[in-house]
Amino acid sequence: MTNWFQRFGAAWITVFERLGRAHLFMLQMLLALPGTFRRFGLIVKQLFATGVMTLAIILVAGLFVGMVLALQGYNTLVGFGAEESLGALVALTLVRELGPVVTGLLFAGRAGSAMTAEIGLMKATEQLSGLEMMAVDPFQRVFSPRMIAGFIALPALAAMFSAVGVLGGHLVGVELLGVDAGAYWSQMQSAVGFEHDVLNGLIKSVVFGFVVCWIAIFEGADCIPTSEGVSSATTRTVVYSSLAVLGLDFLLTALMF
Amino acid sequence: MNTITENGSTLVRIKDLHFQRGPKRIFRGLNANIPRGQITTIMGPSGTGKTTLLKLIGGQIKPSQGSIEVDGLNVASLGRSDLFALRKRMGMLFQSGALLTDLTVFDNVAFPLREHTKLPESLVRHLVLMRLHAVGLRGAKNLFPAELSGGMARRVALARALVLDPMMIMYDEPFTGQDPISMGMLLELIKTVNNALQLTSIIVSHDIQEAMSISDYVIIVSDGVVVEAGSPAQLKGSTSEWVQQFLNGLADGPVPFQLAAPDYADELFNSAGDA
């Protein structure tokens, strides 16, 4: 019995110790920001690696999600004779929820896992130690540029996801199922408010970008520097950041709407 | 046996060093002085913490007790900016080379210059080419680290470590896994670089013959303390059985071939059911 208690306690201590390390790590990343902005080229490079390289999957996913939304929404709305509201339904769902959330999940899988693996391998091949021994702060050089890049990239990607989704909805709803184009766009325009919907969606995606990058970079820097350690850190990044995105989405939705 | 006779000035002074990782005590009262301007090799069995010692000297980890002074500065008590200033004066060569994989050989060598100096690009180019020429790899300047052999990567890393004109260089297992030719090149390079640039070199290695051949001073570490230290000739004449076993690579001696175990015959015939 005491043995069980001991193990239970030890497990929680490990969890909190790691959480503490993660927060200190975050603090160090923030402190390194001024130095990072002096290396603007690094941020641009990371924006390309995380943002531009994720764009294709985001656009394709956005198109399909918009198309499915229109299909499902039409089938339900037509029963009430309310298919004119399709535009509002598609746009609200995307801007408020699916845009930030699905982008966050895809970003964690595509860019987050890559960040963890890259940083983990840099640790395993002593590149991070090497930087430190060359008197170069890895936070300024490696971690913070990735943080800033993710922070900028995710909201931009989420906006593009929603935009393409709305077009996908138009494709299916208007072109295929015959909803009136004027109704589709005007209903959307009157239903979607900038502050209430667009801005709140943007805030969500900013929060998700921050959390996903934090988890991904920390997992990479904190991994056990072996091939096994890097692989399990990559898995943890995808699992934890997906859960964090979904959990925070609930929390933010409850606070916002 | 832990005291070392001082000859000339000392660059690195290690006093009563204790270090612990988890429950494992790696150093327990290690004392050593590393002379300035010479090649010192730190040897010892695997797992004695030789690489850890380099990390302690470089200030990447802190000792739990005792002190390490480099050029009169206590490494563990330095603030971050002072530590970084000290590190600019020490080069470290990691076992893997630790080259940045997203940069070419040229950019890797130029990296410390671009980070720490405001030299014009034309001068950076000259300095980099000079260092690459010194290690014989000017022809590899446009290659990426993944295209280099292990020995070439180490030579590039040496060029990078030298580019800021440090006062000392630490080599972590520089000879491990090298073919005879690149081994010979590395030995020659370490020796000429040390003499031409009047550096202090610290080598961690267990390639005994190779390391002994270029060292002025050898420190043998085992079980957390210095077992014996002196010139290669002094150590070869050591009366310690342990040192003789280590230097000559004998399979049996004070360190037994058999790990402590119950009686052989007893285990074979009487307790068959246990294992």
HADDOCK unambig.tbl for C-alpha pairs under 7 A between the chains (distance, minus, plus):
assign (segid A and resid 125 and name CA) (segid B and resid 96 and name CA) 6.59 0.50 0.50
assign (segid A and resid 125 and name CA) (segid B and resid 98 and name CA) 5.96 0.50 0.50
assign (segid A and resid 126 and name CA) (segid B and resid 98 and name CA) 5.16 0.50 0.50
assign (segid A and resid 127 and name CA) (segid B and resid 98 and name CA) 4.63 0.50 0.50
assign (segid A and resid 127 and name CA) (segid B and resid 99 and name CA) 6.36 0.50 0.50
assign (segid A and resid 127 and name CA) (segid B and resid 100 and name CA) 6.18 0.50 0.50
assign (segid A and resid 130 and name CA) (segid B and resid 98 and name CA) 5.80 0.50 0.50
assign (segid A and resid 133 and name CA) (segid B and resid 58 and name CA) 6.93 0.50 0.50
assign (segid A and resid 133 and name CA) (segid B and resid 87 and name CA) 6.01 0.50 0.50
assign (segid A and resid 133 and name CA) (segid B and resid 92 and name CA) 6.69 0.50 0.50
assign (segid A and resid 134 and name CA) (segid B and resid 87 and name CA) 6.33 0.50 0.50
assign (segid A and resid 134 and name CA) (segid B and resid 88 and name CA) 6.15 0.50 0.50
assign (segid A and resid 134 and name CA) (segid B and resid 112 and name CA) 6.69 0.50 0.50
assign (segid A and resid 135 and name CA) (segid B and resid 84 and name CA) 4.67 0.50 0.50
assign (segid A and resid 135 and name CA) (segid B and resid 87 and name CA) 5.61 0.50 0.50
assign (segid A and resid 135 and name CA) (segid B and resid 88 and name CA) 5.94 0.50 0.50
